[in-house]
């Protein structure tokens, strides 16, 4: 795996975590 591919995976994971956080916040607001 190349460095750029590893970086891309990291950003994908970070984006996924951010989405999960947003979903949790939205659920708490209800």
PyMOL commands that set and color helices and strands:
alter all, ss='L'
color gray80, all
select helices_A, chain A and resi 3-29
alter helices_A, ss='H'
color red, helices_A
deselect
rebuild
show_as cartoon
